[in-house]
Amino acid sequence: MNKNGILLSSQFDNYLKIEGDQAWYLKEGNSGTGYTWKYRPDNSGVYEMVEEDLLHTSPPPGMVGTPYLKAWKFKGVRPGRGSVLFESYPPGSAQPEQIEKITIIVN
């Protein structure tokens, strides 16, 4: 796979090539808040999530909550248009508090 990548944005359409660019979506968080980010794919079949990572700092002893960066990596698999929803859930809630929609166009 090509080692070049793009950062996905909710502000505009994101274009990928089949088996080409790696596409990343990143969200910052803090483990002390209890909020969680989840992704919800559509059924378009134009992209595939290939990796999900959680990067965090090594906090000093006694520090409450750890900042982290959650990363999802996608690739294009067939021509077309699709979307991914990223949802932020408050602690103990089944309803998202925030939703971000990412549009992916694969050619």
DOVOPA-977166 format. One record per residue (C-alpha): residue number from 1; residue in three letters; x, y, z. Coordinates in nm, 3 decimals. Each point is the difference from the previous one (the first is absolute). Example, Ala and Ser with C-alpha at 12.3 -4.5 7.8 and 13.67 -1.06 7.14 Angstrom:
BEGIN
(atom 1; "ALA"; (1.230; -0.450; 0.780)),
(atom 2; "SER"; (0.137; 0.344; -0.066)),
This chain:
BEGIN
(atom 1; "MET"; (0.000; 0.000; 0.000)),
(atom 2; "ASN"; (0.116; 0.354; -0.074)),
(atom 3; "LYS"; (0.152; 0.164; 0.308)),
(atom 4; "ASN"; (-0.149; 0.341; -0.081)),
(atom 5; "GLY"; (-0.305; 0.097; 0.195)),
(atom 6; "ILE"; (-0.270; 0.259; 0.040)),
(atom 7; "LEU"; (-0.180; 0.137; 0.301)),
(atom 8; "LEU"; (-0.378; -0.032; -0.038)),
(atom 9; "SER"; (-0.210; 0.311; 0.060)),
(atom 10; "SER"; (-0.366; 0.054; 0.078)),
(atom 11; "GLN"; (0.015; 0.337; -0.176)),
(atom 12; "PHE"; (0.017; -0.135; -0.356)),
(atom 13; "ASP"; (-0.015; -0.319; -0.213)),
(atom 14; "ASN"; (0.303; -0.225; 0.040)),
(atom 15; "TYR"; (0.136; -0.172; -0.312)),
(atom 16; "LEU"; (0.185; -0.334; 0.010)),
(atom 17; "LYS"; (0.143; -0.227; -0.268)),
(atom 18; "ILE"; (-0.072; -0.371; 0.004)),
(atom 19; "GLU"; (0.279; -0.170; 0.197)),
(atom 20; "GLY"; (0.182; 0.335; -0.006)),
(atom 21; "ASP"; (0.009; 0.262; 0.273)),
(atom 22; "GLN"; (-0.027; -0.083; 0.366)),
(atom 23; "ALA"; (-0.265; 0.223; 0.153)),
(atom 24; "TRP"; (0.012; 0.091; 0.368)),
(atom 25; "TYR"; (-0.257; 0.149; 0.231)),
(atom 26; "LEU"; (0.123; 0.121; 0.340)),
(atom 27; "LYS"; (-0.179; 0.103; 0.320)),
(atom 28; "GLU"; (0.152; 0.130; 0.324)),
(atom 29; "GLY"; (-0.136; -0.111; 0.334)),
(atom 30; "ASN"; (0.076; -0.041; 0.369)),
(atom 31; "SER"; (-0.054; -0.329; 0.181)),
(atom 32; "GLY"; (-0.106; 0.185; 0.316)),
(atom 33; "THR"; (-0.319; 0.139; -0.158)),
(atom 34; "GLY"; (-0.164; -0.334; -0.079)),
(atom 35; "TYR"; (-0.102; 0.117; -0.349)),
(atom 36; "THR"; (0.064; -0.247; -0.282)),
(atom 37; "TRP"; (0.020; 0.040; -0.379)),
(atom 38; "LYS"; (-0.140; -0.276; -0.222)),
(atom 39; "TYR"; (-0.024; -0.030; -0.374)),
(atom 40; "ARG"; (-0.303; -0.124; -0.191)),
(atom 41; "PRO"; (0.052; -0.109; -0.362)),
(atom 42; "ASP"; (-0.264; 0.012; -0.271)),
(atom 43; "ASN"; (-0.074; -0.291; -0.233)),
(atom 44; "SER"; (0.142; 0.162; -0.315)),
(atom 45; "GLY"; (0.297; -0.239; -0.022)),
(atom 46; "VAL"; (0.222; 0.269; -0.153)),
(atom 47; "TYR"; (0.243; 0.013; 0.291)),
(atom 48; "GLU"; (0.130; -0.229; 0.270)),
(atom 49; "MET"; (0.131; 0.082; 0.347)),
(atom 50; "VAL"; (0.336; -0.173; 0.023)),
(atom 51; "GLU"; (0.129; 0.116; 0.337)),
(atom 52; "GLU"; (-0.107; 0.167; 0.324)),
(atom 53; "ASP"; (0.266; 0.128; 0.241)),
(atom 54; "LEU"; (0.002; 0.170; 0.337)),
(atom 55; "LEU"; (0.308; 0.211; 0.070)),
(atom 56; "HIS"; (0.045; 0.134; 0.352)),
(atom 57; "THR"; (0.258; 0.178; 0.207)),
(atom 58; "SER"; (0.187; -0.150; 0.290)),
(atom 59; "PRO"; (-0.145; 0.207; 0.285)),
(atom 60; "PRO"; (0.197; 0.105; 0.306)),
(atom 61; "PRO"; (-0.089; -0.190; 0.319)),
(atom 62; "GLY"; (-0.320; 0.131; 0.156)),
(atom 63; "MET"; (-0.128; 0.168; -0.317)),
(atom 64; "VAL"; (-0.376; -0.047; -0.043)),
(atom 65; "GLY"; (-0.110; -0.073; -0.355)),
(atom 66; "THR"; (0.231; -0.061; -0.291)),
(atom 67; "PRO"; (-0.018; 0.195; -0.326)),
(atom 68; "TYR"; (-0.022; -0.223; -0.306)),
(atom 69; "LEU"; (-0.036; 0.009; -0.374)),
(atom 70; "LYS"; (-0.229; -0.256; -0.164)),
(atom 71; "ALA"; (0.077; -0.077; -0.364)),
(atom 72; "TRP"; (-0.196; -0.192; -0.261)),
(atom 73; "LYS"; (0.162; -0.096; -0.333)),
(atom 74; "PHE"; (-0.204; -0.065; -0.315)),
(atom 75; "LYS"; (0.066; -0.107; -0.357)),
(atom 76; "GLY"; (-0.208; 0.020; -0.316)),
(atom 77; "VAL"; (-0.116; -0.338; -0.135)),
(atom 78; "ARG"; (-0.242; 0.077; -0.286)),
(atom 79; "PRO"; (-0.120; 0.310; -0.191)),
(atom 80; "GLY"; (-0.288; 0.188; 0.152)),
(atom 81; "ARG"; (-0.112; 0.231; 0.279)),
(atom 82; "GLY"; (-0.039; -0.087; 0.366)),
(atom 83; "SER"; (0.002; 0.155; 0.344)),
(atom 84; "VAL"; (0.122; -0.077; 0.349)),
(atom 85; "LEU"; (-0.152; 0.133; 0.322)),
(atom 86; "PHE"; (0.216; 0.070; 0.303)),
(atom 87; "GLU"; (-0.203; 0.026; 0.319)),
(atom 88; "SER"; (0.098; 0.127; 0.345)),
(atom 89; "TYR"; (-0.178; -0.169; 0.291)),
(atom 90; "PRO"; (-0.019; 0.144; 0.352)),
(atom 91; "PRO"; (0.067; -0.238; 0.289)),
(atom 92; "GLY"; (-0.281; -0.254; 0.043)),
(atom 93; "SER"; (-0.204; 0.130; -0.294)),
(atom 94; "ALA"; (-0.128; -0.195; -0.300)),
(atom 95; "GLN"; (-0.067; 0.323; -0.194)),
(atom 96; "PRO"; (0.284; 0.191; -0.165)),
(atom 97; "GLU"; (0.054; 0.358; 0.110)),
(atom 98; "GLN"; (0.194; 0.098; -0.312)),
(atom 99; "ILE"; (-0.001; -0.146; -0.354)),
(atom 100; "GLU"; (0.245; 0.075; -0.280)),
(atom 101; "LYS"; (-0.065; -0.124; -0.354)),
(atom 102; "ILE"; (0.288; -0.069; -0.235)),
(atom 103; "THR"; (-0.072; -0.039; -0.373)),
(atom 104; "ILE"; (0.234; -0.228; -0.195)),
(atom 105; "ILE"; (0.007; -0.015; -0.381)),
(atom 106; "VAL"; (0.208; -0.279; -0.152)),
(atom 107; "ASN"; (0.115; -0.002; -0.362)),
